[in-house]
Amino acid sequence: MEVILTIKISAKLVQRTNYGLPADYLCHYSIMLSSQNSLTVFLSIDIIMSVATEINAVNYSIESWLGTSHSVQGFFFFRGQELSITVAYIVTEFEHHHNQLKEK
């Protein structure tokens, strides 16, 4: 018995639904992958919808504020981790060479 799975995504099958109060910043996409003999397979994706990119915009939506703030915070967190690792490496090298000089 041979089973063949073909995945075809059509624009008609993609259904967009917005949730209520607790998840206003989420957008849910549901894609029907296959349907045979009362067995339906769905692919469900939850994503944060948008990022604020306009410089002069004043009234950002909550999705824009969340996306932008988390992107900026994530960037600076990553750069801070890189800085901490670099400083630790420099201090370790300095102590290693300092101990070698003391032994001589």
C-alpha positions as CSV (number, residue, x, y, z in Angstrom):
1,M,0.0,0.0,0.0
2,E,1.5,3.3,-1.1
3,V,0.6,6.6,0.6
4,I,1.3,9.8,-1.3
5,L,1.1,13.1,0.4
6,T,0.8,16.2,-1.8
7,I,0.6,19.6,-0.3
8,K,-1.0,22.3,-2.4
9,I,-1.6,25.7,-0.8
10,S,-4.3,27.7,-2.5
11,A,-5.3,31.3,-1.7
12,K,-8.9,30.0,-1.2
13,L,-7.8,27.6,1.6
14,V,-6.0,30.2,3.7
15,Q,-8.4,31.6,6.2
16,R,-7.5,34.5,8.4
17,T,-9.3,34.9,11.8
18,N,-8.6,37.6,14.4
19,Y,-9.0,36.6,18.0
20,G,-10.7,38.5,20.8
21,L,-9.5,40.5,23.7
22,P,-6.6,38.6,25.2
23,A,-4.8,38.0,21.9
24,D,-5.5,41.2,19.9
25,Y,-1.9,41.3,18.8
26,L,-2.1,37.8,17.3
27,C,-3.3,36.8,13.9
28,H,-4.2,33.2,13.3
29,Y,-3.8,31.5,9.9
30,S,-5.4,28.1,9.2
31,I,-4.4,26.2,6.0
32,M,-6.2,23.0,5.0
33,L,-3.5,20.6,3.9
34,S,-5.5,17.6,3.0
35,S,-9.0,16.2,3.3
36,Q,-9.8,12.5,2.6
37,N,-12.5,10.3,4.1
38,S,-13.5,12.6,6.9
39,L,-9.8,13.1,7.9
40,T,-8.8,16.8,7.6
41,V,-5.3,18.0,8.3
42,F,-4.8,21.7,9.1
43,L,-1.6,23.7,9.5
44,S,-2.2,26.5,12.1
45,I,0.2,29.4,12.5
46,D,0.0,32.2,15.1
47,I,2.2,35.2,14.4
48,I,2.6,38.8,15.6
49,M,1.3,40.8,12.7
50,S,3.2,44.0,12.1
51,V,6.3,46.2,12.9
52,A,6.1,50.0,13.0
53,T,8.4,51.4,10.4
54,E,7.1,54.9,9.8
55,I,9.2,57.6,11.4
56,N,6.6,60.3,11.7
57,A,3.7,58.1,12.8
58,V,2.2,59.0,16.1
59,N,-0.8,56.7,16.5
60,Y,0.8,53.2,16.3
61,S,-1.4,50.2,16.7
62,I,-0.7,47.9,19.6
63,E,0.7,45.3,17.1
64,S,3.2,47.9,15.9
65,W,4.2,48.9,19.4
66,L,4.7,45.2,20.5
67,G,6.5,44.2,17.4
68,T,8.8,47.2,17.3
69,S,9.6,47.3,21.0
70,H,10.4,43.5,21.1
71,S,12.6,43.8,18.1
72,V,14.5,46.7,19.5
73,Q,14.9,45.1,23.0
74,G,16.0,41.8,21.4
75,F,18.6,43.6,19.3
76,F,20.1,45.4,22.4
77,F,19.9,42.2,24.5
78,F,21.9,40.4,21.8
79,R,24.5,43.2,21.5
80,G,24.8,43.2,25.3
81,Q,25.4,39.5,25.4
82,E,28.1,39.9,22.7
83,L,29.7,42.7,24.7
84,S,29.7,40.6,27.9
85,I,31.3,37.6,26.1
86,T,34.0,39.9,24.6
87,V,34.8,41.5,27.9
88,A,35.0,38.1,29.6
89,Y,37.4,36.9,26.9
90,I,39.6,39.9,27.2
91,V,39.8,39.6,31.0
92,T,40.6,35.9,30.8
93,E,43.4,36.6,28.3
94,F,44.8,39.4,30.4
95,E,44.8,37.2,33.6
96,H,46.5,34.4,31.6
97,H,49.3,36.6,30.4
98,H,49.6,38.4,33.8
99,N,50.1,35.0,35.5
100,Q,52.7,34.0,32.9
101,L,54.7,37.1,33.7
102,K,54.5,36.6,37.4
103,E,55.9,33.0,37.0
104,K,59.0,34.3,35.3
